[in-house]
Structures are given as C-alpha cells and as structure tokens.
Amino acid sequence: MKRFFNTAGANQADIHYTVWRTLGVKPVLNLIEQRKYFTHHAPRQSGKTTLLREICKKLNEDEKYLAIHITVESAQAARHDVLAANKIILANLDDSLIDLNLSGSLPPASGFTNDPAGVQMCLREWARSSKKPIVLMIDEIDSMAGESLIALLRQLRAGYDQRPHAFPQSIVLNGVRDLKDYRIYSSKEDTWLTGGSCFNIKAASLRLGNFTLENVRDLFSQHEAERGQKLASGLVEKIYELTQGQPWLCNALGEQMCFELFPNEPVL
C-alpha cells in the first residue's frame, strides 16, 4: 500500500510517511538506559506520540526491553475517583499486551482494579514476571486531573526505588506541558499541588523540537520514491523556511501540494 502525508493524529507507519527523528530519539534512549523517570512534552501536532511509538517499536524489536505505550486520556473524566481512573488505566495496560501479542504472558492488570494502589501493584507484578526490563510510556498524562492524577503520580513514585526488578526500569510521561507546570487541585487536602511535588523523582524534562531540514527532506523523499512525483530544486528548503519544520505544517503543505492541488504534475 502506498502511503500519504498525515495531518490527523499519530502516524500509522503502514499508511503514512514517517520520519525517524534522531535528535528526538537519542535523548529518550539515553535516559532509558540510565533507568530514569522523565517527562517528554511539546505543543500539539508536533509528533510526540508518533516518536514514542516508534521508539517502543524499536525497543521491542531489539528484544532488550518490554516497551509498553498507553494513553490515559480516557481517565480524564474520573477526576477525583481514583478507583475509576485506575480501572481505566489498568484496562489500557491489558490492551497494550494484546497489541503486542503478549496477552497472558503477565498477570492480568484487571486483577488489581479494587485497590487504590492498583496501578503500582500491577506494575510491580509485571516487572517481577517479565523476562525483560519494562519501559512504560504514558501518553496524554496532562489530560488527567484532580485526585486521580495525584494518585497515579504517587503510585509511580512509590515504586521507583524497586526498579528494574520490581517496577519499570524507565517511565516516560508524555504531554503538552512540562510536569513542573501542572497545578492539580486536591479535594482531600483542599489545596493546589504542583506536578513536581507529586513526582519529585523526575530526572529530566525533554521538549521535542520541530523537524530539522534533513527531516523535511526525508519526508518528501519518501513521497518522491513512492509516487514518482519530484520536487524542484530548492522547494524542500522553501517548505522548511515557511514552516520552520513544524511537523503538522510540513505534512499539511505536502498533502495540499501533492494530493489536492497538483496531483498529476510530475515535478512541483
């Protein structure tokens, strides 16, 4: 199947041109090797989720780690209901094993839904049962709020010292904002807390930048190779200049030029 430019949601590599962003990948891999827990953030439509999914895929292919990616956006509605949020997160963890064709290889996450520390207990048992160190990437972390977010961060912090044999070796919290900018209302304590106070084990905060010029060249060279449509000399550089490498803008321009305005032109 030939691929397309992507302007909506995370990339699916089988249908979308996908760029391997070395400058974004290397810092993540370095921190994982060092058993760090850290945050990864950038504005929306910057390719954050695509990057982390590609890293998970590479880690699993290399067979050194069990790399798991989940999103917790659906737990947003739980707010102050910790058990309800835990249940959603645990269901997502179970689904992640199904996606990796590993269902049944680890204790069912659903077995921990009745405990306020269910996520912590599940990750502890998974790390103990897994033959490989676990790397967990939690997407849309800043979509959660209230007691459920506080509880999740504290559960992750509580298990930190047991890594990697009884807790994930590395955990990545991915979102739009840096953790230090979170202000979380605790109904139990009737006060506002900062994300940093709930998760003071954060080793680093990585901000994903825009595409480099080489990334933009890679994006359009994939289109040239698959569709045979060439870009005139200097056009890629002009696209980079106009967009400053913003990933969504690069893809949107590609879609408009190559598929909407001039689909039959051999050279743009």
KALIN-V565238 format. One record per helix or strand of 2 or more residues. SS is the DSSP state (helix for helix, strand for strand). FROM is the first residue (numbers start at 1). TO is the last residue. If there is no record, write none. Layout:
# KALIN-V565238
ss = (SS:SS)
from = (FROM:FROM)
to = (TO:TO)
This chain:
# KALIN-V565238
ss = (helix:strand:helix:strand:helix:helix:helix:helix:strand:helix:helix:strand:helix:strand:strand:helix:strand:helix:helix:helix)
from = (22:37:48:65:73:82:109:118:133:141:146:170:179:183:191:195:202:213:235:247)
to = (33:41:62:71:78:99:112:129:139:143:162:175:181:186:194:198:207:227:243:261)
